[in-house]
Amino acid sequence: MDDESGSPTGGVTAAPETKHLALEEVLEKLDSMSADDKRKLRLIERRRRGGTDFPDNELYSEAVCQAIVGERQCPRGESFVAFLAQSMRSIASHRRKALGRTVPLTSDDHRPGGGAQQIAADQLDQEALLIEKQAEDVTKVIYEALEGDEEAQLAVIAISGQNRGKALRDEIGVDQAGYDYIMKRIRRTLAKKFPDGFRS
């Protein structure tokens, strides 16, 4: 006998699967992330925060919040860690553009030489921003050249940060031999992809 749903067996018809993860699935993915996944995302967040006003952990938190409220949706079948990494990249990019449109007003400075001092300070700020952007561009070129070698990409992100020596190896999660092997892979890949050197 047919039930009201039209199913001849009388069973419950499953809801059609959506293209994106539902809220419950997002929460499950967050709960099941490994310590290694969280470490990777911390490294990625630090790399992506450059040129933004996000303090530590806020960019990651923003990506998670947007996933929970559905502002950004994770496609079903995509790596959740990759989804969060991409979300952080996009959020940071939008913030950089927004900050670039913001121009501080300094027209109230009518002291003798005040305007010249402000221009000099602005030029120094612009130069510092340019140097930082060039460093970020080089890191981005190297990062993209290592596509497919996630461990090497994470090492590049870590190297672009503050840590050095043992602290850097601990951040990446490798010993000296492991670090040396990663660096060898990076050099080999870059030599193959950029035999004449590269420009960002």
Secondary structure, 3 states (H helix, E strand, C coil): CCCCCCCCCCCCCCCCCCCECCHHHHHHHHHCCCHHHHHHHHHHHHHHCCCCCCCCCHHHHHHHHHHHHCCCCCECCCCHHHHHHHHHHHHHHHHHHHHHHCCCCCCCCCCCCHHHHHHHHHHHHHHHHHHHHHHHHHHHHHHHHCCCCHHHHHHHHHHCCCCCHHHHHHHHCCCHHHHHHHHHHHHHHHHHHCCCCCCC
